[in-house]
Amino acid sequence: MNPKRVNNIATGVIFALVGIVVAILLFLIGYILFNGVPNISWKFLTTSAQAFSSGGGIRDQLFNSLYLLVLTLILSFPIALGAGIYLAEYAPDNWVTNLIRTTIEVLSSLPSVVVGLFGYLFLVIQLQLSFSILSGAIALTFFNLPLLTRSIEESLNSVSSLQKEAGKSLGLSDWKTITKILLPVALPGILTGVILSAGRVFGEAAALIYTAGQSAPAVNYGNWNFLDPTSFLNPMRPAETLAVHIWKVNTESVTPDAHLVSSASSAVLIIVILIFNLGARYLGNHLYKKMTATK
């Protein structure tokens, strides 16, 4: 057979497979948005579920998801940054480094329900943190570390070696070279990884069912004392996130309009995750062009 014809056939098959994947993705997203967006209203987004006899309103669940995301990034990013810098710049090529990388890969492949059960047994029961935002954030830190670490390591490795050599030729120490040259250049990729991991954390449910809990008690959004049990900033209170809320509404069906509530909540979740992902792509490209003077 003509090699050119074989190449065209193979290329056509590849494009067809890619088209199938894209079509499935668009169908799933389109179906969720088509069924959920008409049920979204300002009142639905800004009112608690307790305010509706029919069960609508996701204000508390939406805030809990964002608050849990912020705490998770505060806990996981410094650890991932240190691990990524070590693996990219300091780690020798030996069995210890290979063991670390293997451990990261194993940790990234753990099912989220296993991370949740570990969080329940160790954090909730053993450490007696109870069902709380803090327990959920710590559990999600284990869930989030592999993705963040790999993202930071790959971003640092993608920086041209000429940048590092230029820093050393100026008499800069290794640490100064990393902090003043490599990290600024790698910042777009690091930021992209952070936002992508944020989208993954925002949509997590299984790990939070066993750690953050399945209840959303009423809180006072005017109380800024994070030590007060009624404060919306209290990290020790149980918190039902948006993803857990969708699961709970679909499984328990305690309200007559459970389908409408879950459809609208799912649409909000998809929209927020899409914003995270598209925002990561735009912000990463913008920072890369700004820092490299690329048009």
C-alpha positions in Angstrom: 0.0 0.0 0.0 1.1 3.5 -0.8 2.9 5.0 2.3 1.2 8.3 1.7 -2.2 6.6 1.7 -1.4 4.7 4.9 -0.3 8.0 6.5 -3.6 9.7 5.5 -5.7 6.8 6.8 -3.8 6.8 10.2 -4.2 10.5 10.4 -7.9 10.2 9.7 -8.4 7.6 12.4 -6.5 9.7 14.9 -8.7 12.8 14.1 -11.8 10.6 14.3 -10.9 9.3 17.7 -10.1 12.8 19.0 -13.4 13.9 17.6 -15.3 11.2 19.5 -13.6 12.2 22.7 -14.5 15.9 22.2 -18.0 15.0 21.2 -18.5 12.9 24.3 -17.2 15.8 26.5 -19.3 18.4 24.8 -22.4 16.1 25.1 -21.9 15.6 28.8 -21.2 19.3 29.5 -24.0 20.4 27.2 -26.5 18.0 28.8 -25.7 19.2 32.3 -25.8 22.9 31.4 -29.0 22.5 29.3 -30.9 20.9 32.2 -29.4 22.9 34.9 -28.9 26.5 33.8 -32.6 27.3 33.4 -33.1 26.5 37.1 -30.3 28.8 38.3 -31.3 32.2 39.7 -29.7 34.8 41.9 -31.9 33.7 44.8 -30.7 30.1 44.3 -27.1 31.2 44.5 -27.4 33.6 47.4 -29.9 31.9 49.7 -29.4 28.9 52.1 -31.3 25.7 51.6 -33.1 26.3 54.9 -34.8 29.3 53.5 -36.7 27.2 50.9 -39.3 24.7 51.9 -38.6 22.9 48.6 -34.9 22.6 49.4 -33.4 25.1 47.0 -30.5 27.5 47.6 -26.8 26.7 47.6 -25.2 29.7 49.2 -23.7 27.8 52.1 -22.5 24.9 50.0 -20.9 27.2 47.5 -19.1 29.2 50.2 -18.0 26.0 51.9 -16.5 24.7 48.7 -14.5 27.9 48.1 -13.4 28.1 51.8 -12.3 24.5 51.7 -10.4 25.1 48.5 -8.5 28.1 50.0 -7.5 26.2 53.1 -6.4 23.2 51.0 -4.2 25.4 48.8 -2.7 27.1 51.9 -1.8 23.7 53.3 -0.7 22.0 50.1 1.1 24.6 48.0 4.1 25.3 50.3 4.7 21.6 50.7 4.4 21.0 46.9 6.6 24.0 46.1 9.4 22.7 48.3 9.1 19.1 47.0 9.0 20.4 43.4 12.1 22.5 43.8 13.9 19.7 45.5 13.1 17.1 42.8 13.9 19.6 40.0 17.0 21.2 41.3 18.6 19.3 44.2 17.6 15.6 44.0 20.3 13.3 42.8 19.5 10.6 40.3 19.4 7.6 42.7 17.0 5.1 44.3 15.9 7.6 46.9 14.7 10.1 44.3 13.1 7.2 42.3 11.3 6.1 45.5 10.0 9.6 46.1 8.7 9.9 42.5 7.1 6.4 42.8 5.5 7.4 46.1 4.1 10.5 44.4 2.7 8.4 41.6 1.1 5.9 44.0 -0.4 8.7 46.0 -1.9 10.3 42.9 -3.5 7.0 41.9 -5.2 6.5 45.2 -9.0 6.6 44.8 -10.5 9.6 46.6 -12.7 7.3 48.7 -9.6 5.7 50.2 -8.2 9.2 51.0 -11.6 9.9 52.6 -11.6 6.8 54.7 -8.0 7.5 55.9 -9.1 11.0 56.8 -12.1 9.6 58.7 -10.1 7.1 60.7 -7.0 9.2 61.4 -8.3 12.8 61.4 -11.9 12.5 62.5 -11.6 9.6 65.0 -7.9 9.3 66.0 -7.1 13.1 66.2 -10.7 13.9 67.2 -11.0 16.8 64.7 -14.6 15.7 64.1 -16.3 16.4 60.8 -14.9 19.8 59.9 -13.6 22.0 57.2 -10.1 21.5 58.6 -10.4 17.7 58.4 -11.5 18.0 54.8 -8.7 20.4 53.9 -6.0 18.1 55.3 -7.5 15.1 53.5 -7.6 17.0 50.2 -4.0 18.1 50.8 -3.0 14.4 50.4 -5.2 14.3 47.4 -3.8 17.5 45.9 0.0 17.1 46.6 0.9 14.8 43.7 -0.6 17.0 41.0 0.8 20.2 42.4 4.3 18.7 42.9 4.5 17.3 39.4 3.2 20.5 38.0 5.9 22.6 39.8 8.7 20.1 39.0 7.8 20.1 35.3 7.5 23.9 35.2 11.0 24.2 36.6 12.4 21.6 34.3 10.9 23.4 31.3 13.0 26.5 32.0 16.0 26.7 29.7 19.3 25.6 31.3 20.8 28.8 29.9 18.8 30.7 32.4 20.4 28.8 35.3 23.9 29.1 33.7 23.4 32.8 33.3 22.6 33.2 37.0 25.6 31.2 38.1 27.8 33.2 35.8 26.7 36.3 37.6 27.9 34.8 40.9 24.4 34.0 42.3 24.0 31.1 44.7 21.8 28.1 43.8 19.0 29.5 46.0 19.2 33.0 44.5 19.2 31.5 41.0 16.1 29.5 41.8 14.2 32.3 43.6 15.2 35.2 41.3 15.5 33.5 37.9 13.9 30.0 37.7 10.7 30.6 39.7 9.7 33.8 38.0 10.2 32.2 34.5 8.3 29.0 35.7 5.5 31.0 37.4 3.0 30.8 34.5 3.2 27.0 34.5 3.1 26.8 38.3 0.1 29.1 38.4 -1.6 27.0 35.7 -1.0 23.8 37.8 -2.4 25.5 40.9 -5.6 26.6 39.2 -6.1 23.2 37.5 -5.6 21.4 40.9 -8.1 23.9 42.4 -10.7 22.8 39.9 -10.1 19.2 40.8 -10.4 19.9 44.5 -13.5 22.0 44.0 -15.3 19.1 42.4 -14.2 16.5 44.9 -17.0 14.7 46.9 -16.0 11.2 48.0 -13.1 12.3 50.3 -15.2 15.0 51.9 -18.2 12.8 52.8 -16.0 11.2 55.4 -14.1 14.2 56.6 -16.0 17.5 56.1 -19.4 15.9 56.7 -22.8 16.0 55.0 -24.5 18.8 57.0 -24.5 22.5 56.4 -25.5 24.2 59.7 -26.6 27.8 59.6 -23.7 30.2 60.1 -23.5 33.9 60.7 -21.8 35.6 57.8 -21.4 38.8 59.8 -19.4 37.0 62.5 -15.7 37.3 61.6 -14.4 35.6 64.8 -13.2 32.3 63.4 -13.1 30.8 66.9 -16.8 31.3 67.3 -18.8 28.1 66.4 -21.4 30.2 64.6 -18.8 32.1 62.5 -18.7 31.3 58.8 -14.8 31.3 59.0 -14.7 28.7 61.8 -12.6 25.8 60.3 -13.8 23.4 62.9 -17.5 23.4 61.9 -19.0 20.7 59.6 -19.4 21.8 56.1 -21.3 20.3 53.2 -19.7 21.3 49.9 -21.4 21.7 46.6 -20.3 18.3 45.2 -21.4 16.6 48.4 -24.7 18.4 48.2 -25.3 17.1 44.7 -24.6 13.6 45.8 -26.8 14.0 48.9 -29.8 15.4 47.0 -29.7 12.7 44.4 -29.3 9.8 46.9 -31.7 11.0 49.6 -34.3 12.8 47.4 -35.8 14.5 50.5 -37.4 17.3 48.5 -40.0 17.0 45.7 -37.8 19.1 43.4 -34.6 17.2 44.1 -34.0 16.7 40.4 -34.2 20.5 39.7 -31.9 21.3 42.7 -29.3 18.7 41.7 -29.4 19.8 38.0 -28.9 23.5 38.9 -26.2 22.6 41.4 -24.4 20.4 38.9 -24.5 23.2 36.3 -23.0 25.7 38.8 -20.3 23.2 39.6 -19.5 22.7 35.9 -19.4 26.4 35.3 -17.1 27.1 38.2 -14.7 24.3 37.1 -14.7 25.6 33.5 -13.9 29.1 34.8 -11.0 27.6 36.8 -9.6 25.7 33.7 -10.1 28.5 31.2 -8.8 31.0 33.6 -5.7 28.9 34.2 -5.1 28.7 30.4 -5.6 32.5 29.9 -3.6 33.6 32.9 -0.7 31.2 32.2 -0.5 32.4 28.6 -0.7 36.0 29.7 2.0 35.7 32.3 4.2 33.8 29.9 3.9 36.5 27.2 4.5 39.2 29.8 7.6 37.6 31.3 9.2 36.5 28.1 8.2 39.5 26.0 6.5 37.2 23.5 3.8 38.8 21.3 
